[in-house]
Amino acid sequence: MEIYHPPVMLKEVIKYLKAEEGGIFIDATLGGGGHTEAILKANPKNRVIAIDRDEEAIERALKRLEPYGDRVSVYHANFSQVGEVLEAEGVDRVDGVLFDLGVSHFHLRGERGFTVWKEQPLDMRMDRRQKLTAKDVVNELSEKELAEIILKYGEERFARKIAREIVRRRKVKPIETTTELAKIVEDVIPKKLWIGKRKHPAVKTFQAIRIYVNRELEEIEQGIPAAAEHLDCGGRIVVITFHSLEDRLVKNIFKELPGFKVVTKKPIEPTEEEVKENPAARSAKLRATEKEC
């Protein structure tokens, strides 16, 4: 039996999407299909249009969602392409849109270089149709560009030193694996700051490169306003973020959306019970906004 990625803040998603009231919903980040399935179960009349940039994720989710037949449609696309997806589906207005911005455990446990803990090729592409990989970024960008990426997207205070060491090491030989990159960061960051800690010192650097490779923040900046254009009166956008960069960006986008009111004055966090059952939910934050009538 296949093990599915446990969907984060499931009850909260259903509540803030108002999924029990029925309607057409977009799951802009299908992943393992857990949120989509919950939305379909919330009301037998619900319909979900699901999007994911990862073809492997779609293949897994389709097996899970097979019992729901034509109540669910799945598209291989970036969520910034939501307008094109809806046009292809023949739908103009929807009742709710969900963005779960977390990295799936399928990625972390896979072989694409998302994790610091295993030796894998430096890839980090969520969509394998694109050409740019983490290996390209690490080996081809200038020291200045690398430092800016690691600082901006990883909020890593040792960004300049890490970038300098990456450039020094790659002159000897190309940096090709996750463990090579992780070791560089280990050697730069003072051991007293991370020895014995739960989090690996390279996590911020890996996050930064992953965000850059997949244009994650640009996707958010384009995807949420694009989805907002297709919301019906009273429809909601629900976004789950997992780090401060995303959360700040979503908060600011919500403020700027014309004709919308923010439903969550402060971000909703997972319950202690959920965090115990699913530690991956620990850093999750949920925000919701509603289209005014």
N, C-alpha and C positions, 0 to 999 in steps of 0.2 A: 504494500500500500504506500502511495506517495505521501510524503509529509508536506503539508502546506504551510506557508509563511503565515503566522497568526496575525490577523489584521489588528492594527492599533486603534484604541479608543472606539471600539465598535458601537457601543451603546450611545456614546456621545455623537458619533457621526449620524446615526439614524435620527436622533433627537433634533440636531441642529439642521439637518437636511429636510426635516419634516417628512421623512420618507413614508411614515405610516399613513399619511394623508393621500398618498397615491400620486402618480405622475410619471413624467419622462425625466430621467436623470442621466448625467454624464459622469462616468468614473474616468477622470483624465489620466489616472495612473493605475492601470489595472493590476499590475504585479501578479500576485498569486490568485487574485480573483475573490479574496475574502470579503472585501467591502462590497463588491458588486453582488455577490451572492446574498449578503445580508440585506441589501436594498431590495433585491427581488423577493426575498422572504417577508419583508416588512409589510407588503401589500400585494395581493395576487394580481393586481392590475398594473403594478409598476413595470416599467420598461427601462433598460439601461443601455446606453451607448458607451462602450468602453474603449479606451485608447491606451496604447503602450508603444514605446519606441523599441522595446526588446522583443524580438521575434520568438526567442526561447520562452520568455514569460508568457507570451500569448498562447503558445502551444500547450503549456501546462495548464493555464487557466481555462482553455477551451474544454479540456477533459472535465474539469470541475463544474463547468457551467452548462454542459451538454443537456442535463435534464430540463433546463429552462427554455429550450427551443428558441423560437423567434422573439422571445421577450428580451433577448440580449443580442447586441451586435458588437463585433470587436474589430478595431482598426489598428493596423500597424502604422503609427504616425507619432510625431511629436505633439505634445498637448498645445503648443502654440498654433497648430494647424486645426484647432477645433472648428473653426468656421468652415473649412474645406470638408471636414468629416461630416458635419451636420448637413452640408449641401449634398454630399454623396448619399446620405441617409434619407434625404427628402424631409428634413425637420428644420423648422426655423426657430421655435421657442421651446425651452425646457424649463423644468421646475426646480432643478438643483444641479450643482456641479461640485464634485469632490476632487481635491488635489491632495494626495498623500505623498509628500516629498521625501520620504525616507528611502534609504538604500535597502533593497530587499536582501534577506539573508541568502537568497539564491545567488545573488552577486557576491556576497561576502564569502560564501562557501563554494563558489564556482572556481573557474580557472582563468579569470580575466584580469587578475591583478588588483582587485579592490581591497584586499586584506594585507595587513603588515605581517601577519603571523605565518604565512605559507610562502614557499618559493614558487613564484608564478611569473609568466611573462608580463612585462609592464604594458598593459593594454588599457584597461579602465573605460573602454567604450561601452555604453549602454546599448547603442545601436551600431551593429557591426557593419552597416552600410557606409558609415562615414570613414574617412581615411585617417584622420588625426588620431594618434594613440598617445598614451602617457610616455612611451619610449621616445616618440618624436619630440615631445615637449621637453623632457629631461635632457636629451642629447643635442637638441638643435637650437633652443632659445638661448639668448644671451644671458649673462649673469644678472644684469639689471632686470630683464624681463622675468626671469625666474624668481628673483627676490620680490618683485612687485606682486606676482601671482601668489606666492606663499604667504606674503603679508596680508594681501587683500582678501583672499579666499580662505586662508587658514588662520588668520589672526595670530600668526606665529612670530613671537618677538625675536627669535633667532633666524629670521628669514634671510637676512643678508649673509650670515655666516654659512647657512645651509646652502644657499645658491653658490657661494664662492667655492665650497668644498665639492659640490656637484660638478662644477666646471673643471676643477683641478683633477678630479678622479676620471672624468670622461676623456681627458686628454691622454690618459694611460690606456684605457679601453672603454668602449661604449657601455653605458649602464643599461642592462637588459632585463633584470629581474626585480621583483618586489623586495627580496631580501637584500640585494645590493643597495637599493635606495634606502631601505630602513636602516641598514648598517651605517650609511653616511650620516644620517640624522642622529643616530645613537652616538656617533663619535663627536658630533658637534655640540649637542646639548649636554651641559654638565650633569654627570651621573647622579649627583645628590638631588637633582630635581625630579628624577624619574625611577631610580632603582627602588624596587619594592612597591611601586605604585601599580594600580590596576591598568591604567591606560598606557599604551606604548608611546614613546616620545615622538614617533613619526606619524601619528594619527592626523595631526593638523596639516602636515605637509601632504600626506596622501589625500586628505579631504580637498585641499586647495587644487591639486593637480586634477583630481576627478571632476571638480566643479568646472575648471577651465576646459578640460577635454570635452565635456558634455554640454557646455554653455548653459549650465543649470540656472544661473540667476537671470540670464537673458530670456530663457524659456519662461520663467516665472513672470518676468516683466511684460512679456508678450501674451502669455497664456491666460492670465487672470482677466485682463481687460477684454480679450477676445471672447472669453466665455461670458463675461458680463453683458456683451452686446446681444446675447441670445437667451437671456433669462426672461421668463414671463413675470408678470406682476406678482410680487410676494415671493419670488424664487430666491434661493440662497446659494451663495458660494461658501464652501467649507474647505479650509486649508489646514493640513497638519504639517508642522515643520519640526526639524530635529536639531537645529543649531541656530545661534543668535543671528547670523547673517540672513538666513531665510526669514526668521521671525520678524526682524526689523523691516525687511523688504516688503513682506506681506502686509504688515501693519501700515506702512506708508502708502502702499498701493490702495488698500481699502479706504484710506482717508481721502484719496484723490478721485475715487470712482464717482462720477456724477450720477445723482439719482439713487444712491444707495445709502443705507444706514447700517452702521456697525452693530451687530447683535451682541458680540462679546466684548465688553469694555476692557476686560483683562483676558489674557489667553486661558483657555481651559486646559488643565493638566490631568494626566491619568490618575486613577485612584491608587492608593497604596496596594490594594489587592491585585490590581492589574500588573503593577510593576513587579510584585512578587512572582506572579505567574509568567510574566513576559518581561524580563529585564531590559529588552530592547526598547520598551515603551518609556523608559525612564526620562529621556530628554524631550519627549513629544509635547508639543503645544498646539492647541486647536483654536483657530479663529474663524468667525463666521460673519458674513455681511448679507444684507437682504435688499432686494430691489424694491423701492418704494412705489406705491400705486399712484 
